[in-house]
Every structure is written in C-alpha cells, then in structure tokens.
Amino acid sequence: MKKSKLRFECAEKLNKLPPYLLSSINKIKLKAYAKKLDVIDLGMGNSDIPTPRHIVERLCDTVTNHPNTMRYPQAKGMPKFRKIVSEWMTQRFGVKVDPETETLALIGSKEGIAHLCMAFLNPGDIALIPDPGYLVYYNGVVLAGGKVYGMSVLEKNNYLPDLTKIPENIARKAKIMFLNYPNNPTTAVVEDLNFFREVVKFAEKYNIIIVHDNAYSELTFDGYVAPSFLEVPGAKDVSVEFFSFSKMFSMPGWRVGFVVGNEYVIKHLTNFKSYVDFGIPTFIQLSALHALKEPGDSIKEIAKVFERRAEKFVKELNKIGWKAEKPKATMYLWTKIPEKFIKMGSLKFCEMLIRETGVVGLPGIGFGKHGEGYVRFSLVTHDNRFHDVCLRLKRLLKG
Ligand SMILES: Cc1ncc(COP(=O)(O)O)c(C=O)c1O
C-alpha cells in the first residue's frame, strides 16, 4: 500500500479500549489455518445451527414478493414488530410492556447496549459492570467517555455481584448497572427473583438505571426457566431488558434484537438511535416477528442442541481428567484451566491450546480480571467434534 503523507489520528477513546480479545486469538488461529492444522473453533459465540426453515422461507417470500420492504425501515420497529414483542413478553414472563412506548427494535442487542451508553453517560460518569462480563459493557462505557467500575462476580458467590461491596461513593455516582443472567461467560443463572429484588432496591436507593441483558433467556437446559428482570415489582421504574434473536432463533447474522422496559430510557435510546441508524431492514423485522409469533418447536430445538453438546463435552472432559460441570443455560462451557497449566495464565494457555491442538477457546482474562484461571468454550461445532476436541486435549494433558 502506498504510504500516505497525511498523519491522521483516531479518537483517543479508541486507544483506551483493550485490544479486542478475539483479535489476538484470531491472529494465532489464522496462523494455525495457514499451517493446515485442523482448527476446531470454539471461540466466538457464533451459532452454527441454521436458522429454522420457516423463518428463512418467510424472508425469501418477503423479499421476492414485497419490494416495498426494501425501502428505509421504521427505525424504532414496525408497530407490528413491537406488538408481537409486547405479546411475547406477557405470554413468556407475564410482564406487560406498552408496544408504543416501552419497546424498541434493535440491530442486535450489542448495538443497543453500546448506544444506550452513549445516550446516558456523560464523560466521567460511572457504570457498574460485571467482572468477568460480556465485553460490550466495558467497551460501550469507555466509548461513551464513561468510567467503568467492575463488580467482581465469583464462583463462590454463584457469580452474583455482592452489592454491599460497592463503595458508597461509587454507588452514588453510578448511573448504569449492567447485569446478565443467564450469564456470558460464566453460564451462571439466577435460581429465583431474590437477587433481582435486591437490585431493584439498590437502584431505587442510588438512582441507577439497571440494564439487564437477557440474551440467553431461551437457551436453558434441564427444565430451568430463566426469568425476566421485569417480573420484579417496581423493576420497570428502574430498568430495561435486552433480548436477542441471535441466540433465541440462531439468527446471529441477521442482526435483530429488542429492548423493553422503562419508558424514559427507551425514549432517549430511540432518540439517540434516530441520529445514527435507520433500524432493522423491514424484511428482517417481518421474518423476526414471524419467528416470535409462531416459533413452533424451534426455540426448544435450538436449546436442545446446545444442551446435548454441553452434556457430551462435559462427559468427555471429565473422562480425560479435566473437571467440568454441565451448565444450566447459554451456549458455552466455562471451566477452570487444568491445574497443570494454571500458572501460565488463561491467555497464554489459550494461545498454546490453538498452537498445540488446533482447538480455539477464549481466555477468561479477556472477560475481566476475575475471569483469570478460566477458559470459555462455545458449543458451536457439530456434536461429533467434541470427541475429537477431547482426544486432542487428552494428549495435551498427558504431554
Ligand atoms: C451477553 C450477550 N449480550 C448480547 C450479545 C449480542 O447479541 P446480538 O447478536 O443480539 O447483538 C451477546 C453475544 O454474544 C452476548 O453474549
């Protein structure tokens, strides 16, 4: 490439972001591909399960027969989309949200989370985020000029933050708290509404917006049913909740999600987004609302695939002496690095894992300092491959 004489500088805030976790692992992964290693990529939570047929067919029919759906969409979501979302919230959780004022369509929940930070944080404002946690909370806050306070979520506390440990001066200054159950990366779930009740009280006391990310609400196993944060009385006064079609209907590449809850928060997020995007293409909205309206068995079947893979992977890991427990939800396995390798740290361990075995997992440290010592595997390859994964890991453990 010809060298430019111009010297451009990107915004300082971009330099404040940690190197994207996936990019350092990706580099090593690409090298492994180049060496013709048979890579088994359990890194990114990018579902390999095809989107259910009836949703794809609806899309094909819509784009073939309704060219008007290719015009600019209604940015906040078509009234039909918001109505179905509102009906689904009632039917699934017994939660009432006004389709007009308390729901908003999103170009995937990631987009909504990042934009919510921009809409509500002034430079220097504090946001409370789980550590370890989904990276977009951290990045969204930093890009908005805010400051992050990491709430440690530890195995010994069932990966719930201890609200009493948040210093009074931080709580007073905090504007947003992010929570996420079922959780990425730890796979933790809440067993009842008690913790959410505590959070609502905390939010009322300190005037904090609670953002509950319920992306994995439908990927649950063994009869576990994930609640909505909005089921708690008073929750709507302090919170919004995000949902994702990427996980629920295995539609990660379609880019569609939604947020429901507090009217004031939804109003200002809608307003912010109106300056930066045009919303989800109409043909995608129509396919997604069809999915939510007539899911058939598709949601259950997708969850069943991940459950089957989790079971198989855990069983085989335990057989080779790598201790692991079956999660209650999500599409991940979160496990401690075997004792033998613990000293090298999770990043070095995952780098070695790719080089030596071709298996890609993500280092716990990439999700926050309290993720150190763990590795997250996404269950995004064919069932049979978990046997191969474990054969390779066995060699590594023995070596
Ligand atoms: C906790 C969590 N929230 C949100 C998302 C983003 O989902 P979407 O595809 O809807 O943007 C992910 C993606 O992995 C996630 O793990």
PDBQT file of the ligand as one rigid body, heavy atoms in Angstrom, charges set to zero:
ROOT
HETATM    1  C1  LIG A 401     -24.489 -11.417  26.915  1.00  0.00    +0.000 C 
HETATM    2  C2  LIG A 401     -24.641 -11.024  25.485  1.00  0.00    +0.000 A 
HETATM    3  N1  LIG A 401     -25.398  -9.969  25.187  1.00  0.00    +0.000 NA
HETATM    4  C3  LIG A 401     -25.557  -9.567  23.917  1.00  0.00    +0.000 A 
HETATM    5  C4  LIG A 401     -24.932 -10.227  22.872  1.00  0.00    +0.000 A 
HETATM    6  C5  LIG A 401     -25.085  -9.697  21.478  1.00  0.00    +0.000 C 
HETATM    7  O1  LIG A 401     -26.097 -10.301  20.816  1.00  0.00    +0.000 OA
HETATM    8  P1  LIG A 401     -26.672  -9.718  19.465  1.00  0.00    +0.000 P 
HETATM    9  O2  LIG A 401     -26.284 -10.684  18.414  1.00  0.00    +0.000 OA
HETATM   10  O3  LIG A 401     -28.158  -9.656  19.706  1.00  0.00    +0.000 OA
HETATM   11  O4  LIG A 401     -26.098  -8.376  19.247  1.00  0.00    +0.000 OA
HETATM   12  C6  LIG A 401     -24.123 -11.332  23.131  1.00  0.00    +0.000 A 
HETATM   13  C7  LIG A 401     -23.428 -12.021  22.047  1.00  0.00    +0.000 C 
HETATM   14  O5  LIG A 401     -22.681 -12.938  22.188  1.00  0.00    +0.000 OA
HETATM   15  C8  LIG A 401     -23.973 -11.733  24.478  1.00  0.00    +0.000 A 
HETATM   16  O6  LIG A 401     -23.209 -12.785  24.807  1.00  0.00    +0.000 OA
ENDROOT
TORSDOF 0
